[in-house]
């Protein structure tokens, strides 16, 4: 398993990251522990969770279970120092601390609660799940309007959060801080404040990225490269669409779509032709479509670490098999042609 520097954090992580968002909803504790064991057997030691998880759907009664299950695995197996664990504080508006924005106080409260659930003394990477002001992610790109934002208030809140992060790092409770679902302006502002005020630098961006969702490919890619802020790519299989299991607009009874019929706004009239085109490229070149989709993320000119996850152990093993896989120039050219024909399917 290839190891990659996580930006300027000083952390080194595996080229694939294990996602835990199904642990506690679609997966039992025993199933989740089996996934953790499989990931470790494949050399995947970078794991991602969040205080809000599990999802599909998010429910008040399950919030925090993914962290708790990760913690129970650590208690049973030991070897915390083998892993790089990432978690997240939930943003304003829903699920956890409803209506409360991320602040210095809530960052500390959330991090310390996550530490207890994870059964650990430190979190390697602590991320802001989404910005207080909103963002273009989760299909909000069709409606989000960046109006009414008070630059002074945003700067003050960001400075307070970074100051608290600095204290948490000094206390050994977190090792680095990162972003998720942030915009280019937001990322640049965080970096500017860190650089000018001597505060901790945001070391990564966790955003959606796949063959069907390539918002990151323009301005964000430039910022990522120049500022050394790698992308932690989630939904690399577009919630299973790129596996082909929903081809023909079907819904397997044991699938995520059976729980979330529109797959978070990804089911559109345009999506199935785009999926079919991607599957055709895989078939043409004799590739597993799942591994092709994950390897595509690793092929980008900016550093990308795909987050993989599955409800079934065999499917997770297929995802893990994408480690070290390099796509030929011919495959990449065909995938670029698909993107031009199907630029934004959802």
C-alpha positions in Angstrom: 0.0 0.0 0.0 1.5 3.3 -1.1 2.0 5.9 1.6 1.4 9.6 0.9 2.2 12.8 2.9 -1.0 14.4 4.1 -0.2 17.9 2.8 2.0 19.8 5.3 0.6 18.1 8.4 3.6 15.8 9.0 1.2 12.8 8.8 1.7 10.0 6.3 -1.4 8.1 5.2 -2.3 5.2 2.9 -3.3 5.8 -0.7 -6.8 4.6 0.2 -8.9 5.6 3.2 -11.6 3.4 4.9 -14.9 5.1 5.3 -17.1 4.2 8.2 -20.4 5.9 7.5 -22.4 2.7 7.3 -21.3 1.4 10.7 -24.2 1.4 13.0 -27.0 1.6 10.4 -26.4 -0.6 7.4 -23.7 -2.5 9.2 -23.8 -4.1 12.6 -20.9 -3.8 15.0 -19.7 -7.3 14.1 -19.9 -6.5 10.3 -18.0 -3.2 10.9 -15.3 -5.0 12.9 -14.9 -7.5 10.0 -14.5 -4.5 7.6 -11.9 -3.0 9.8 -10.0 -6.2 9.9 -10.1 -6.6 6.2 -8.9 -3.0 5.7 -6.0 -3.6 8.0 -5.2 -6.9 6.2 -5.0 -4.9 2.9 -2.7 -2.3 4.6 -5.3 0.5 4.7 -4.5 2.3 8.0 -6.2 5.7 7.2 -9.8 5.6 8.5 -12.4 8.3 8.3 -15.5 8.8 10.5 -17.6 11.7 11.9 -19.6 12.5 15.0 -22.7 12.6 12.7 -22.2 9.0 11.4 -23.8 6.7 10.5 -25.9 8.0 7.6 -28.5 6.5 5.2 -30.3 8.1 6.9 -29.0 10.2 9.7 -31.1 9.6 12.8 -31.0 11.0 16.3 -30.8 7.5 17.8 -27.7 6.5 15.8 -25.6 9.7 15.9 -22.1 8.8 17.1 -22.4 5.0 16.6 -19.7 4.9 13.8 -17.2 6.4 16.2 -18.3 4.1 19.0 -17.9 1.1 16.8 -14.5 2.3 15.8 -13.7 2.7 19.4 -14.9 -0.8 20.3 -12.7 -2.2 17.6 -9.7 -0.4 19.0 -10.5 -1.7 22.5 -10.7 -5.2 21.2 -7.7 -5.2 18.8 -5.4 -2.5 20.3 -2.6 -1.0 18.2 -3.9 2.6 18.0 -0.5 3.7 16.7 -1.1 1.6 13.6 -3.8 3.9 12.4 -4.4 7.5 11.2 -7.9 8.3 12.3 -9.9 11.2 11.0 -13.2 12.5 12.3 -15.4 15.6 11.9 -17.5 18.1 13.8 -20.9 18.6 12.3 -21.7 22.0 10.7 -24.6 24.3 11.4 -28.2 23.4 10.8 -29.0 19.8 11.5 -28.5 16.5 13.3 -26.0 17.6 16.1 -26.3 20.8 18.1 -29.1 22.0 15.7 -28.7 25.6 14.6 -25.4 26.0 16.4 -22.5 27.1 14.2 -19.0 25.7 14.6 -17.2 27.9 17.1 -14.2 27.5 19.3 -16.4 26.2 22.1 -18.3 23.7 20.0 -15.1 22.5 18.3 -13.6 21.6 21.7 -16.9 20.0 22.9 -17.2 17.9 19.8 -13.6 16.8 19.7 -13.6 15.7 23.3 -16.9 13.8 22.8 -15.4 12.1 19.8 -12.3 11.1 21.7 -14.5 9.4 24.3 -16.5 7.5 21.7 -13.4 6.5 19.7 -11.7 5.2 22.9 -8.5 7.1 22.1 -6.4 9.9 23.5 -6.0 11.7 20.2 -7.5 12.2 16.7 -5.0 12.5 13.9 -7.1 14.7 11.6 -10.1 16.6 12.9 -12.3 18.2 10.1 -15.1 20.7 9.8 -17.9 18.7 8.1 -19.2 21.8 6.2 -18.8 25.5 6.6 -21.2 27.6 8.8 -22.3 29.8 5.8 -23.2 26.8 3.6 -21.6 25.5 0.5 -22.1 24.2 -3.1 -22.0 20.5 -2.0 -24.7 17.9 -1.5 -26.4 19.1 -4.7 -26.7 22.6 -3.2 -24.7 23.9 -6.2 -28.1 24.4 -8.0 -29.4 26.8 -5.4 -26.7 28.1 -3.1 -26.2 31.8 -3.4 -23.2 33.3 -1.6 -25.1 36.5 -0.6 -25.3 38.2 2.7 -22.0 36.9 4.0 -20.3 39.2 6.5 -16.6 38.9 5.7 -15.7 40.4 9.1 -17.8 38.0 11.0 -16.6 35.0 9.0 -13.0 36.0 9.6 -13.6 36.4 13.3 -15.3 32.9 13.5 -12.5 31.3 11.5 -9.8 32.9 13.7 -11.6 31.6 16.8 -11.8 28.1 15.5 -8.1 28.0 14.4 -7.1 29.4 17.8 -9.0 26.6 19.6 -7.5 24.0 17.2 -4.1 25.3 18.1 -4.9 24.7 21.8 -6.2 21.2 21.1 -3.1 20.4 19.1 -0.9 21.7 22.0 -2.9 19.5 24.4 -2.3 16.5 22.2 -6.0 15.9 21.6 -5.8 16.4 17.8 -2.8 16.4 15.5 -4.1 18.3 12.5 -7.2 20.1 11.3 -8.8 19.9 7.9 -11.9 20.9 5.9 -14.8 19.2 4.3 -17.3 20.5 1.7 -15.6 23.9 1.8 -15.4 26.3 -1.1 -12.3 27.7 -2.9 -12.8 31.1 -1.2 -13.3 29.5 2.2 -10.2 27.3 1.8 -8.1 30.2 0.7 -9.3 32.3 3.6 -8.5 29.6 6.2 -5.0 29.3 4.7 -4.4 33.0 4.7 -5.5 33.4 8.3 -3.2 30.5 9.4 -0.3 31.9 7.5 -0.6 35.5 8.7 -1.6 34.8 12.3 0.7 31.8 13.0 -2.3 29.4 13.5 -2.7 25.8 12.4 -3.0 25.3 8.6 -5.9 23.4 7.1 -4.1 20.3 5.8 -6.8 18.7 3.6 -10.2 19.1 1.9 -12.7 16.2 2.0 -15.1 16.8 -0.9 -17.2 14.7 -3.1 -15.3 13.5 -6.2 -15.9 10.8 -8.8 -16.2 10.2 -12.5 -19.8 11.6 -12.2 -18.9 14.6 -9.9 -15.9 16.6 -10.9 -16.5 20.0 -9.3 -13.0 19.9 -7.8 -11.3 19.8 -11.3 -11.1 23.5 -11.9 -10.3 26.3 -9.4 -10.2 23.9 -6.4 -7.6 21.8 -8.2 -5.3 24.7 -8.7 -5.5 25.7 -5.0 -4.9 22.1 -4.0 -1.8 21.8 -6.1 -0.2 25.2 -5.3 -1.1 25.2 -1.6 -0.5 21.5 -1.0 -4.0 20.7 0.3 -4.8 17.2 -0.8 -8.3 16.0 -1.7 -9.9 13.3 0.5 -12.5 12.1 -2.1 -15.8 10.8 -0.8 -18.5 9.1 -2.8 -15.9 7.9 -5.3 -18.4 5.4 -6.7 -21.2 8.0 -6.7 -23.0 6.1 -3.9 -22.7 2.8 -5.9 -23.9 4.1 -9.3 -20.5 3.5 -10.8 -20.6 -0.2 -9.7 -23.4 -0.7 -12.2 -25.8 -2.2 -9.6 -28.4 0.4 -10.3 -28.0 0.3 -14.1 -31.4 0.2 -15.8 -32.8 2.2 -12.9 -33.2 -0.8 -10.6 -33.1 -0.8 -6.8 -31.7 -3.9 -5.2 -33.5 -4.6 -1.9 -30.3 -4.6 0.2 -28.8 -1.4 -1.4 -28.4 2.1 -0.2 -31.0 3.2 -2.7 -33.6 1.1 -0.9 -33.1 3.4 2.0 -32.5 6.7 0.2 -34.4 6.4 -3.2 -32.9 9.4 -4.9 -29.3 8.7 -3.6 -29.1 12.3 -2.2 -30.2 13.9 -5.5 -28.0 11.8 -7.7 -30.8 10.0 -9.5 -31.6 12.1 -12.5 -32.6 11.5 -16.1 -29.0 12.2 -17.1 -27.3 9.9 -14.7 -27.9 6.5 -16.2 -26.6 7.3 -19.7 -23.4 8.7 -18.0 -23.1 5.5 -15.9 -23.6 3.3 -19.0 -20.8 5.2 -20.8 -18.4 4.7 -17.8 -19.3 1.0 -17.6 -18.6 0.7 -21.4 -15.1 2.1 -20.9 -14.4 -0.5 -18.2 -15.8 -3.3 -20.4 -13.8 -2.1 -23.4 -10.5 -2.3 -21.5 -11.3 -5.4 -19.4 -11.4 -3.5 -16.1 -13.5 -3.9 -13.0 -15.7 -0.7 -13.1 -15.4 -0.2 -9.3 -11.6 -0.4 -9.4 -11.4 1.8 -12.5 -13.5 4.5 -10.8 -11.3 4.5 -7.7 -8.1 4.4 -9.7 -9.3 7.3 -11.8 -9.4 9.4 -8.6 -5.8 8.5 -7.8 -4.8 9.5 -11.4 -5.5 13.2 -10.9 -2.7 15.8 -11.2 -3.6 17.0 -7.6 -3.1 14.6 -4.7 -6.3 12.6 -4.2 -6.9 10.0 -1.5 -10.2 8.0 -2.3 -12.3 7.1 0.7 -13.8 3.6 0.1 -16.7 1.9 1.8 -19.2 -0.8 1.3 -21.9 -2.6 3.2 -20.7 -6.1 2.0 -17.3 -7.4 2.9 -16.7 -8.8 -0.6 -17.5 -5.4 -2.1 -15.0 -3.7 0.2 -12.3 -6.2 -0.8 -12.9 -5.3 -4.5 -12.5 -1.6 -3.6 -9.3 -2.3 -1.7 -8.0 -4.1 -4.8 -7.7 -0.8 -6.5 -4.6 0.1 -4.5 -1.6 0.6 -6.7 -3.7 0.4 -9.9 -2.7 2.8 -12.7 -5.0 3.5 -15.7 -3.5 3.6 -19.1 -3.5 6.8 -21.2 -6.1 5.1 -23.5 -8.4 4.5 -20.6 -8.0 8.0 -19.3 -8.7 9.4 -22.8 -11.9 7.4 -23.0 -13.0 8.6 -19.6 -12.3 12.2 -20.6 -14.5 11.7 -23.6 -17.3 10.4 -21.4 -16.9 13.5 -19.1 -17.2 15.8 -22.1 -20.4 14.0 -23.2 -21.9 13.8 -19.7 -20.3 16.8 -17.8 -22.8 17.1 -14.9 -25.2 14.2 -14.7 -26.6 15.3 -11.2 
